Amino acid sequence: MNPNMYVRWAIRIVIIVALALAPFLLNTFRLSLLSEILILGLAAVSLSVLVGVTGLPSLGHAAFYGLGGYAAGLLSVHATDSAILGLLVAAVVGIIFAIPAGWLSVRTTGIVFLMLSLAFAELLFSLSQSLRWLTGGSDGLAGIRNPVLLPGIELSTVPSRYYYIAAVVVVVYIMVRRFVDSPFGHALSGINSNALRMDALGYNVSHYRRVAYSVAGVVGAVAGALNVQNARFVAPENFGFMTSAFLLVMVILGGVKRLHGALAGAAILVVARDELSSRFDSWELGLGLILVLVIYFLPGGVASIVERIAAPFKKRREPRATPLGTDESVVSR
């Protein structure tokens, strides 16, 4: 097994054990903060599918995050408080929006795609403010109930909601990971590297980008639903520019080319916001300094630290090259 894999599996085991033990080690506030990290991390993972895997920089990914949140919130207010059904409805709403939006957006790339994505998010932001009879306007949607996992199992406490969120995030992340590592995901990476060459090889570039856009939209909507089920509140700010910008910063902090880096980026941003805001008036300044340092010293993001840790072991285990046709046992003597 590649030395990098040993390090990665060790980190995965440590993370899983830490997630399982978190309610016993953290107070209620810190556990709520961890839940927020997981939710925003999943939203950042969905954005990473676009930015890092497919090469489509988006500054309006909050559109899916907000849609999923309002879908789950409206379902809870007017129909059922089922947690699983809320996720499913959010996913359906996400794909319904992603299909036409993706059809229009993926025909462009670069700055044009970025501006189109921002325009979609701002459109939804305006609609969420103007449709007060549906969304509650700028006051937000009220009356969202505690989610119910199964009949008689209400997620009314912070630890119960945390375990539910952690389980959903882990399962969805594994699904996204499998998608990225599949032949389809490898084709997306090829399109990211050289779209013209992939088109010449017979790949339908627009189709691949539309599918990636839809997958990112569904996962982003699921993250938005989790946020509403956890906070029991949703407002137009879920569609806002700052939400999209923060998600993009998470991807950059963690590592654009590394899917798991989005989770690390979310942890850095949420912890930095919490710690800096309690000490300084302008915590965004501190976040900006952190971002500059990461870009300068870790251009591959904080997730690249794993590769740096494994690098010495890899060099140590690499077989020594010997001249062609030379018996290594003779050389050693």
KEKE-3310 file (N, C-alpha, C; in steps of 0.2 Angstrom, whole numbers, plus 5000, padded with zeros to 4 digits):
npx = (5004:5002:5012:5006:4993:4992:4994:4982:4972:4974:4971:4958:4952:4955:4947:4934:4933:4934:4923:4913:4915:4913:4901:4904:4915:4914:4906:4889:4889:4901:4898:4887:4894:4902:4893:4888:4900:4901:4890:4892:4904:4899:4892:4902:4910:4901:4902:4916:4916:4912:4921:4935:4935:4928:4931:4924:4922:4912:4902:4889:4884:4877:4864:4858:4860:4852:4839:4838:4837:4825:4816:4816:4812:4799:4792:4792:4784:4772:4768:4775:4786:4796:4813:4821:4812:4812:4826:4825:4815:4822:4833:4826:4821:4833:4838:4828:4830:4843:4844:4838:4846:4859:4859:4859:4870:4883:4887:4895:4911:4924:4925:4912:4904:4905:4899:4886:4882:4882:4872:4860:4859:4857:4845:4836:4838:4832:4819:4816:4815:4804:4793:4784:4773:4776:4789:4791:4799:4811:4811:4812:4808:4796:4791:4796:4798:4805:4815:4810:4816:4812:4796:4792:4805:4812:4822:4827:4837:4854:4864:4858:4854:4866:4872:4864:4866:4880:4880:4873:4881:4893:4889:4884:4896:4904:4897:4899:4913:4914:4908:4917:4929:4925:4925:4918:4920:4934:4934:4928:4939:4948:4942:4942:4956:4959:4948:4945:4953:4947:4935:4938:4942:4929:4921:4906:4907:4898:4888:4894:4898:4885:4880:4889:4886:4873:4874:4882:4873:4862:4869:4872:4860:4855:4864:4859:4846:4850:4855:4844:4836:4844:4846:4833:4828:4827:4832:4833:4846:4853:4853:4862:4876:4887:4886:4889:4902:4909:4908:4916:4928:4931:4933:4945:4954:4955:4959:4959:4960:4957:4945:4942:4947:4938:4931:4940:4943:4931:4931:4941:4937:4925:4929:4939:4931:4923:4932:4939:4929:4925:4935:4940:4933:4932:4932:4933:4945:4955:4952:4955:4969:4973:4969:4978:4990:4989:4987:5000:5010:5004:5000:4993:4983:4976:4974:4984:4994:4994:5000:5012:5017:5017:5027:5041:5041:5037:5048:5058:5053:5054:5060:5077:5084:5092:5105:5101:5099:5108:5113:5106:5110:5123:5128:5126:5135)
npy = (4994:5011:5023:5036:5032:5024:5035:5042:5033:5032:5044:5045:5036:5041:5053:5048:5041:5052:5060:5051:5052:5065:5071:5067:5074:5087:5103:5109:5120:5120:5108:5111:5120:5111:5104:5114:5116:5103:5104:5115:5111:5101:5108:5115:5105:5101:5112:5111:5101:5107:5118:5113:5100:5100:5112:5124:5139:5145:5158:5158:5148:5147:5148:5135:5130:5139:5136:5122:5124:5132:5123:5112:5119:5124:5112:5107:5116:5116:5103:5090:5084:5076:5071:5064:5064:5078:5080:5073:5080:5092:5088:5085:5097:5104:5097:5100:5114:5114:5108:5116:5128:5123:5120:5132:5138:5130:5131:5141:5147:5151:5168:5172:5161:5162:5174:5172:5162:5169:5178:5170:5166:5179:5182:5173:5177:5189:5186:5178:5188:5196:5188:5187:5180:5167:5164:5172:5183:5196:5193:5180:5162:5156:5145:5132:5115:5104:5091:5075:5059:5045:5038:5043:5046:5060:5073:5083:5087:5094:5084:5073:5079:5081:5069:5064:5073:5071:5058:5059:5068:5060:5049:5055:5062:5051:5046:5056:5056:5043:5046:5056:5048:5039:5033:5043:5054:5055:5058:5071:5078:5077:5085:5097:5099:5100:5105:5106:5095:5084:5085:5083:5070:5064:5066:5072:5087:5097:5089:5082:5092:5097:5087:5086:5099:5097:5087:5093:5103:5096:5090:5102:5107:5098:5100:5113:5109:5102:5112:5120:5111:5109:5122:5127:5138:5149:5161:5175:5177:5165:5164:5173:5184:5184:5171:5163:5167:5164:5150:5147:5152:5143:5131:5136:5137:5124:5117:5117:5107:5096:5086:5082:5093:5103:5101:5103:5116:5122:5120:5127:5140:5142:5140:5150:5161:5161:5162:5173:5183:5184:5191:5202:5216:5216:5202:5197:5203:5196:5183:5186:5187:5175:5168:5173:5169:5155:5153:5158:5150:5137:5133:5122:5121:5117:5104:5098:5096:5083:5075:5081:5076:5063:5062:5060:5047:5040:5043:5035:5022:5020:5010:5007:5013:5003:5000:4995:4978:4974:4964:4965:4960:4957:4970:4975:4967)
npz = (5000:4996:5005:5007:5008:5020:5029:5026:5029:5043:5047:5043:5052:5064:5063:5062:5075:5083:5079:5084:5097:5101:5107:5120:5124:5121:5126:5125:5117:5110:5103:5095:5087:5080:5073:5064:5057:5050:5042:5034:5029:5021:5011:5006:5000:4990:4982:4979:4970:4958:4957:4960:4954:4941:4936:4936:4942:4954:4961:4966:4973:4985:4981:4979:4992:4999:4993:4997:5010:5012:5006:5015:5026:5023:5021:5034:5041:5034:5031:5035:5048:5046:5046:5036:5025:5023:5019:5006:4999:4998:4990:4978:4975:4973:4962:4952:4951:4947:4934:4923:4926:4925:4912:4905:4911:4910:4897:4896:4903:4915:4920:4915:4918:4932:4935:4930:4939:4951:4947:4947:4961:4967:4961:4967:4980:4980:4977:4988:4997:4993:4991:5003:5009:5007:5011:5022:5020:5024:5037:5039:5039:5050:5063:5061:5064:5077:5069:5065:5066:5066:5069:5085:5088:5091:5085:5096:5105:5106:5105:5099:5087:5082:5080:5070:5060:5058:5053:5041:5034:5033:5025:5013:5009:5006:4995:4986:4985:4979:4967:4962:4961:4951:4934:4927:4935:4933:4920:4921:4927:4917:4908:4915:4915:4901:4891:4877:4871:4877:4871:4858:4859:4859:4870:4877:4882:4887:4892:4902:4911:4914:4922:4933:4938:4942:4952:4961:4964:4970:4982:4988:4991:5000:5011:5014:5019:5030:5038:5041:5048:5059:5064:5064:5057:5043:5032:5020:5019:5017:5004:5001:4995:5004:5009:4998:4995:5007:5006:4995:5000:5009:5001:4995:5006:5011:5000:4983:4974:4981:4988:5001:5007:5008:5019:5029:5027:5030:5044:5048:5045:5052:5065:5066:5064:5076:5086:5083:5082:5095:5101:5093:5084:5071:5064:5051:5046:5052:5047:5033:5034:5038:5026:5017:5021:5020:5006:5002:5009:5009:4995:4990:4999:5016:5016:5009:5018:5023:5012:5013:5025:5023:5013:5017:5021:5010:5001:5008:5007:4993:4980:4977:4962:4950:4938:4921:4919:4928:4942:4957:4969:4967:4965:4978:4985)
capx = (5000:5006:5013:5001:4986:4993:4992:4975:4967:4975:4967:4950:4950:4955:4941:4928:4932:4933:4916:4909:4916:4913:4896:4906:4921:4913:4900:4884:4890:4906:4895:4883:4899:4904:4887:4889:4906:4899:4885:4895:4909:4896:4890:4909:4911:4897:4905:4922:4914:4912:4927:4941:4935:4926:4934:4919:4922:4905:4901:4882:4882:4872:4857:4856:4860:4846:4834:4837:4834:4818:4812:4815:4808:4792:4789:4791:4779:4765:4767:4778:4793:4801:4819:4823:4808:4815:4832:4823:4812:4827:4837:4822:4821:4839:4839:4824:4833:4850:4844:4838:4851:4865:4859:4861:4877:4888:4889:4900:4916:4927:4921:4905:4900:4905:4894:4879:4880:4880:4865:4855:4859:4854:4838:4833:4838:4827:4812:4814:4813:4798:4787:4783:4767:4778:4796:4792:4802:4817:4811:4814:4803:4795:4787:4800:4798:4811:4814:4808:4820:4807:4790:4794:4812:4812:4829:4826:4843:4860:4868:4854:4854:4873:4874:4860:4870:4887:4879:4871:4887:4898:4886:4884:4903:4906:4894:4902:4919:4914:4907:4923:4934:4923:4927:4914:4924:4940:4933:4927:4945:4951:4939:4945:4963:4959:4941:4946:4956:4942:4929:4941:4942:4923:4917:4901:4909:4893:4884:4898:4897:4878:4879:4892:4882:4867:4877:4884:4867:4859:4872:4872:4853:4855:4867:4855:4841:4853:4856:4838:4834:4848:4844:4825:4827:4830:4831:4835:4853:4855:4855:4866:4883:4892:4886:4893:4909:4912:4909:4922:4934:4932:4936:4952:4958:4956:4963:4954:4960:4956:4938:4941:4950:4933:4929:4945:4942:4925:4933:4946:4933:4920:4933:4942:4925:4921:4937:4941:4924:4925:4941:4940:4927:4932:4935:4935:4952:4959:4951:4959:4976:4974:4969:4984:4996:4988:4989:5007:5014:5001:4996:4988:4978:4979:4974:4991:4999:4994:5005:5019:5019:5019:5032:5047:5040:5037:5055:5061:5051:5054:5065:5083:5085:5099:5106:5097:5103:5113:5110:5106:5113:5130:5129:5126:5141)
capy = (5000:5017:5026:5041:5028:5023:5041:5044:5029:5033:5051:5044:5032:5046:5057:5044:5040:5059:5062:5047:5053:5072:5073:5066:5078:5094:5105:5110:5126:5117:5103:5115:5123:5106:5102:5119:5114:5098:5106:5120:5107:5097:5113:5117:5099:5101:5117:5108:5097:5112:5122:5109:5094:5101:5118:5129:5143:5148:5163:5159:5141:5148:5147:5128:5130:5142:5132:5116:5126:5134:5117:5108:5123:5124:5106:5106:5121:5115:5096:5085:5086:5070:5073:5061:5067:5085:5079:5071:5085:5097:5086:5086:5104:5106:5095:5104:5120:5113:5106:5122:5133:5120:5120:5139:5140:5126:5133:5146:5145:5156:5174:5172:5156:5164:5179:5169:5158:5175:5181:5165:5167:5185:5182:5169:5181:5194:5182:5176:5194:5199:5183:5186:5175:5160:5164:5176:5189:5197:5191:5173:5158:5154:5139:5126:5111:5099:5086:5068:5054:5040:5039:5043:5048:5067:5076:5089:5089:5095:5078:5069:5082:5081:5062:5064:5077:5068:5052:5061:5071:5055:5045:5059:5063:5045:5045:5061:5053:5038:5049:5059:5043:5035:5035:5049:5059:5056:5062:5078:5080:5078:5091:5103:5100:5102:5103:5105:5089:5079:5086:5080:5063:5061:5067:5077:5091:5100:5084:5080:5098:5098:5081:5089:5104:5094:5083:5099:5106:5091:5090:5109:5108:5093:5104:5118:5106:5100:5118:5122:5106:5110:5129:5128:5144:5150:5168:5176:5178:5159:5164:5179:5184:5182:5164:5160:5169:5160:5143:5147:5153:5136:5127:5138:5136:5117:5115:5117:5100:5090:5086:5082:5099:5108:5100:5106:5123:5124:5120:5133:5147:5143:5141:5157:5166:5160:5164:5180:5188:5185:5195:5208:5219:5215:5196:5196:5205:5190:5178:5188:5186:5167:5166:5175:5164:5148:5154:5159:5145:5131:5134:5117:5121:5114:5097:5096:5094:5075:5073:5083:5072:5056:5062:5057:5039:5038:5042:5030:5016:5019:5005:5011:5011:5000:5000:4989:4971:4973:4960:4970:4956:4958:4977:4975:4964)
capz = (5000:4996:5011:5008:5010:5027:5033:5025:5033:5050:5048:5043:5058:5070:5062:5064:5082:5086:5078:5088:5105:5102:5112:5127:5125:5120:5129:5121:5112:5105:5099:5090:5082:5076:5069:5059:5053:5046:5037:5030:5025:5016:5006:5003:4996:4984:4978:4976:4964:4953:4956:4959:4949:4935:4934:4935:4948:4956:4966:4968:4976:4990:4978:4981:5000:5001:4991:5001:5017:5011:5004:5021:5031:5021:5022:5041:5043:5031:5030:5040:5052:5045:5044:5030:5019:5022:5014:5000:4996:4997:4985:4972:4973:4970:4955:4948:4949:4943:4927:4918:4927:4922:4904:4903:4914:4908:4890:4897:4908:4918:4923:4913:4922:4939:4935:4929:4945:4955:4945:4949:4968:4968:4959:4972:4986:4979:4977:4995:5001:4990:4993:5011:5010:5007:5014:5028:5019:5027:5044:5039:5040:5057:5064:5059:5070:5077:5064:5068:5062:5065:5073:5092:5089:5089:5086:5100:5108:5102:5104:5094:5080:5080:5077:5064:5055:5056:5049:5034:5031:5031:5020:5007:5007:5003:4989:4982:4984:4974:4961:4959:4959:4946:4927:4925:4938:4930:4914:4923:4929:4911:4905:4919:4912:4894:4888:4869:4870:4879:4866:4852:4860:4858:4876:4877:4888:4890:4896:4909:4915:4917:4927:4938:4941:4945:4958:4966:4967:4975:4988:4991:4994:5006:5016:5016:5023:5036:5042:5043:5053:5065:5067:5064:5055:5037:5030:5013:5019:5015:4997:5000:4992:5009:5010:4993:4996:5012:5004:4991:5004:5013:4996:4994:5012:5012:4994:4978:4971:4986:4990:5009:5010:5009:5026:5033:5026:5034:5051:5049:5044:5058:5072:5066:5065:5083:5091:5082:5084:5103:5103:5089:5081:5064:5063:5044:5044:5054:5042:5027:5035:5037:5019:5013:5024:5018:4999:5001:5012:5007:4989:4989:5004:5022:5015:5007:5024:5023:5007:5015:5031:5020:5008:5019:5022:5003:4999:5012:5005:4986:4979:4973:4955:4948:4931:4918:4918:4934:4947:4963:4974:4965:4967:4986:4988)
cpx = (5004:5006:5008:4994:4986:4991:4985:4971:4968:4971:4960:4948:4950:4949:4935:4927:4931:4926:4911:4909:4914:4907:4899:4912:4919:4906:4895:4885:4895:4903:4891:4888:4901:4899:4887:4895:4904:4895:4888:4900:4905:4894:4897:4911:4908:4900:4912:4921:4914:4919:4934:4941:4933:4929:4929:4918:4915:4905:4893:4880:4877:4864:4854:4856:4854:4839:4832:4834:4827:4813:4810:4811:4801:4788:4788:4785:4772:4763:4769:4785:4797:4807:4822:4819:4810:4821:4830:4820:4817:4831:4833:4822:4827:4840:4834:4827:4840:4849:4843:4844:4858:4865:4861:4868:4883:4890:4894:4906:4919:4923:4914:4901:4900:4899:4887:4877:4878:4873:4859:4854:4855:4847:4834:4833:4833:4820:4811:4812:4806:4792:4786:4778:4770:4785:4796:4796:4809:4817:4812:4808:4802:4791:4790:4800:4804:4810:4813:4812:4816:4802:4792:4801:4813:4819:4829:4832:4849:4863:4864:4854:4861:4875:4870:4864:4877:4885:4877:4877:4892:4895:4886:4891:4905:4903:4897:4909:4919:4912:4913:4928:4932:4926:4924:4918:4931:4939:4932:4934:4949:4948:4941:4952:4963:4953:4941:4948:4951:4936:4932:4941:4934:4918:4912:4903:4903:4888:4887:4897:4890:4877:4883:4889:4876:4869:4878:4878:4863:4862:4872:4865:4852:4858:4863:4849:4844:4853:4849:4835:4838:4846:4837:4824:4830:4828:4834:4843:4856:4857:4860:4873:4888:4892:4890:4900:4912:4913:4915:4928:4936:4936:4944:4956:4960:4960:4958:4954:4959:4949:4937:4944:4944:4930:4934:4945:4936:4927:4937:4942:4928:4924:4936:4936:4923:4926:4939:4936:4923:4930:4942:4934:4927:4936:4937:4942:4957:4959:4955:4966:4978:4974:4975:4990:4995:4989:4996:5011:5011:4997:4991:4983:4980:4978:4980:4996:4999:5000:5012:5021:5021:5025:5039:5047:5040:5044:5059:5060:5052:5060:5071:5083:5092:5099:5103:5102:5108:5110:5111:5110:5121:5132:5130:5132:5147)
cpy = (5006:5021:5032:5038:5027:5029:5043:5040:5030:5039:5049:5040:5037:5051:5054:5043:5047:5061:5058:5049:5061:5074:5072:5070:5085:5096:5107:5115:5123:5112:5106:5117:5117:5104:5107:5118:5109:5100:5110:5116:5103:5102:5114:5111:5099:5106:5115:5104:5101:5115:5117:5103:5096:5108:5124:5133:5147:5152:5164:5152:5142:5147:5140:5127:5133:5138:5126:5118:5128:5128:5113:5112:5123:5118:5105:5110:5119:5108:5091:5087:5080:5073:5070:5063:5074:5085:5077:5076:5091:5095:5086:5093:5107:5104:5098:5111:5119:5111:5112:5127:5130:5121:5127:5140:5137:5127:5138:5144:5152:5162:5174:5167:5159:5170:5177:5165:5164:5178:5177:5166:5173:5186:5178:5173:5186:5191:5180:5182:5196:5194:5182:5181:5168:5160:5168:5182:5190:5195:5184:5169:5155:5148:5133:5122:5107:5093:5079:5063:5048:5041:5038:5045:5055:5070:5083:5091:5090:5089:5074:5072:5081:5074:5061:5067:5074:5062:5054:5064:5065:5051:5049:5061:5057:5044:5050:5059:5048:5041:5052:5054:5039:5037:5042:5055:5060:5060:5070:5081:5082:5084:5098:5104:5103:5100:5102:5098:5083:5079:5082:5072:5060:5062:5073:5082:5094:5096:5083:5086:5099:5093:5084:5094:5102:5090:5088:5102:5102:5091:5097:5110:5103:5097:5109:5115:5104:5106:5120:5117:5106:5117:5130:5135:5145:5157:5169:5176:5171:5159:5170:5178:5181:5174:5160:5161:5165:5152:5142:5148:5146:5131:5129:5136:5129:5114:5113:5110:5094:5091:5086:5089:5104:5107:5104:5114:5126:5124:5126:5140:5147:5144:5148:5162:5167:5163:5171:5185:5189:5190:5202:5210:5216:5208:5194:5198:5199:5184:5179:5186:5179:5165:5167:5171:5157:5148:5154:5153:5138:5132:5128:5116:5117:5106:5094:5094:5086:5073:5075:5078:5065:5056:5059:5049:5037:5037:5037:5023:5015:5015:5009:5008:5008:5000:4994:4983:4970:4969:4964:4966:4957:4965:4978:4972:4968)
cpz = (5000:5003:5012:5010:5017:5031:5032:5029:5040:5051:5048:5049:5064:5069:5064:5071:5085:5085:5083:5095:5106:5107:5119:5129:5125:5124:5123:5115:5107:5100:5094:5085:5078:5071:5063:5055:5048:5041:5032:5026:5020:5010:5002:4998:4990:4979:4975:4970:4958:4952:4955:4954:4942:4932:4932:4941:4949:4961:4968:4970:4981:4987:4980:4989:5002:4999:4995:5008:5017:5010:5011:5026:5029:5022:5029:5043:5041:5030:5035:5043:5051:5042:5037:5024:5018:5017:5007:4996:4994:4991:4978:4970:4970:4963:4950:4946:4945:4936:4922:4920:4924:4915:4902:4905:4911:4901:4890:4902:4910:4921:4921:4917:4929:4939:4934:4936:4951:4954:4948:4957:4970:4966:4964:4979:4985:4980:4984:4999:4999:4991:5000:5013:5010:5011:5021:5027:5023:5035:5045:5040:5047:5057:5062:5065:5071:5073:5068:5063:5061:5070:5081:5093:5086:5090:5090:5104:5104:5101:5098:5087:5077:5076:5070:5058:5053:5052:5042:5030:5028:5025:5013:5005:5004:4996:4984:4980:4979:4967:4958:4957:4953:4939:4925:4929:4935:4923:4915:4924:4922:4907:4909:4916:4905:4890:4880:4868:4871:4873:4859:4852:4860:4865:4875:4883:4891:4895:4903:4914:4918:4923:4933:4942:4945:4952:4963:4969:4972:4982:4992:4994:5000:5012:5019:5021:5030:5041:5045:5049:5059:5068:5068:5062:5048:5035:5023:5013:5017:5008:4996:4997:4997:5010:5004:4993:5001:5010:4999:4994:5007:5008:4995:5000:5012:5006:4988:4974:4975:4989:4998:5011:5011:5016:5031:5033:5030:5041:5052:5049:5050:5064:5072:5067:5073:5087:5090:5084:5091:5105:5100:5086:5074:5063:5056:5042:5046:5049:5035:5028:5035:5030:5015:5015:5021:5010:4998:5003:5010:5001:4987:4994:5010:5021:5012:5012:5024:5018:5010:5021:5028:5016:5011:5019:5014:5000:5002:5009:4997:4985:4975:4966:4953:4940:4928:4917:4923:4939:4954:4969:4973:4967:4975:4989:4986)
residu = (MET:ASN:PRO:ASN:MET:TYR:VAL:ARG:TRP:ALA:ILE:ARG:ILE:VAL:ILE:ILE:VAL:ALA:LEU:ALA:LEU:ALA:PRO:PHE:LEU:LEU:ASN:THR:PHE:ARG:LEU:SER:LEU:LEU:SER:GLU:ILE:LEU:ILE:LEU:GLY:LEU:ALA:ALA:VAL:SER:LEU:SER:VAL:LEU:VAL:GLY:VAL:THR:GLY:LEU:PRO:SER:LEU:GLY:HIS:ALA:ALA:PHE:TYR:GLY:LEU:GLY:GLY:TYR:ALA:ALA:GLY:LEU:LEU:SER:VAL:HIS:ALA:THR:ASP:SER:ALA:ILE:LEU:GLY:LEU:LEU:VAL:ALA:ALA:VAL:VAL:GLY:ILE:ILE:PHE:ALA:ILE:PRO:ALA:GLY:TRP:LEU:SER:VAL:ARG:THR:THR:GLY:ILE:VAL:PHE:LEU:MET:LEU:SER:LEU:ALA:PHE:ALA:GLU:LEU:LEU:PHE:SER:LEU:SER:GLN:SER:LEU:ARG:TRP:LEU:THR:GLY:GLY:SER:ASP:GLY:LEU:ALA:GLY:ILE:ARG:ASN:PRO:VAL:LEU:LEU:PRO:GLY:ILE:GLU:LEU:SER:THR:VAL:PRO:SER:ARG:TYR:TYR:TYR:ILE:ALA:ALA:VAL:VAL:VAL:VAL:VAL:TYR:ILE:MET:VAL:ARG:ARG:PHE:VAL:ASP:SER:PRO:PHE:GLY:HIS:ALA:LEU:SER:GLY:ILE:ASN:SER:ASN:ALA:LEU:ARG:MET:ASP:ALA:LEU:GLY:TYR:ASN:VAL:SER:HIS:TYR:ARG:ARG:VAL:ALA:TYR:SER:VAL:ALA:GLY:VAL:VAL:GLY:ALA:VAL:ALA:GLY:ALA:LEU:ASN:VAL:GLN:ASN:ALA:ARG:PHE:VAL:ALA:PRO:GLU:ASN:PHE:GLY:PHE:MET:THR:SER:ALA:PHE:LEU:LEU:VAL:MET:VAL:ILE:LEU:GLY:GLY:VAL:LYS:ARG:LEU:HIS:GLY:ALA:LEU:ALA:GLY:ALA:ALA:ILE:LEU:VAL:VAL:ALA:ARG:ASP:GLU:LEU:SER:SER:ARG:PHE:ASP:SER:TRP:GLU:LEU:GLY:LEU:GLY:LEU:ILE:LEU:VAL:LEU:VAL:ILE:TYR:PHE:LEU:PRO:GLY:GLY:VAL:ALA:SER:ILE:VAL:GLU:ARG:ILE:ALA:ALA:PRO:PHE:LYS:LYS:ARG:ARG:GLU:PRO:ARG:ALA:THR:PRO:LEU:GLY:THR:ASP:GLU:SER:VAL:VAL:SER:ARG)
# end
